[in-house]
Structures are given as structure tokens and as C-alpha cells.
């Protein structure tokens, strides 16, 4: 099952800029819309992996993982 995220994108002069609504700090700028969407996807994947590793590191030992659906 894939998670869905919302990209907010717009053209700003010669550039396309965008953000991921649900994840703070995931924002990009590219020359084309297609490049922007691909870069946002890559940046989102990297941010999710980084956040996961930071959470596990912060938990230390003897932690449990529980999935939560919203």
C-alpha cells in the first residue's frame, strides 16, 4: 500500500516551485513541472527515511513500532 501526499506547485517566473503539504521542509524548485514533481518525490522519500532513522535513534533500546491509520 502506497501512502499519498499532496504536492502544492506553482510557476514562479521561469521556475516551478513546490512543497509537500504533509511534511514540513520538503520543498523544491526546478525548471519544468515534470522535473519538479520528480525532485519532490525523491526529496520526500529521503525526508521520510531520515525521519524514520531519527525516530529509531531517539527511541534507543527496547522500543516497539505500531502502525496508526488516520
C-alpha positions in Angstrom: 0.0 0.0 0.0 1.4 3.4 -1.0 0.9 6.5 1.0 -0.4 9.5 -0.8 1.0 13.0 -0.2 -0.1 16.4 -1.6 2.2 18.5 -3.7 1.4 22.2 -3.8 3.1 23.5 -7.0 3.1 26.7 -9.0 5.0 28.5 -11.7 7.1 31.5 -10.4 8.7 33.3 -13.3 11.0 30.9 -15.1 10.8 28.3 -12.3 8.4 25.8 -10.9 8.3 25.6 -7.1 6.5 23.2 -4.9 6.0 21.8 -1.4 4.7 18.7 0.2 1.7 19.7 2.4 2.0 16.9 4.9 5.8 17.0 5.6 7.5 20.2 6.7 10.7 21.1 5.0 10.1 19.2 1.7 10.2 21.8 -0.9 11.9 22.1 -4.3 12.5 24.3 -7.3 13.0 23.2 -10.9 12.9 24.5 -14.5 10.0 22.3 -15.5 6.9 20.9 -13.9 7.9 17.3 -14.6 11.4 17.8 -13.0 9.7 19.5 -10.0 7.4 16.5 -9.4 10.3 14.0 -9.7 12.5 16.1 -7.4 9.7 16.4 -4.8 9.2 12.7 -4.9 12.9 12.0 -4.3 13.1 14.6 -1.6 10.0 13.3 0.1 11.4 9.7 0.1 14.7 11.0 1.6 12.9 13.0 4.3 10.7 10.1 5.3 13.7 7.8 5.6 15.7 10.4 7.6 12.7 10.9 9.9 12.4 7.1 10.4 16.0 6.7 11.3 15.9 9.7 13.7 12.9 8.3 15.4 14.5 4.9 15.9 17.8 6.5 17.1 15.8 8.6 19.6 13.9 5.6 20.9 17.1 3.9 21.9 16.6 0.2 23.0 13.5 -1.8 23.8 11.1 0.1 21.7 8.0 -1.0 19.8 6.7 0.1 16.5 2.9 0.4 15.9 1.2 1.4 12.7 -1.5 4.0 13.1 -4.1 4.7 10.4 -5.7 8.1 10.1 
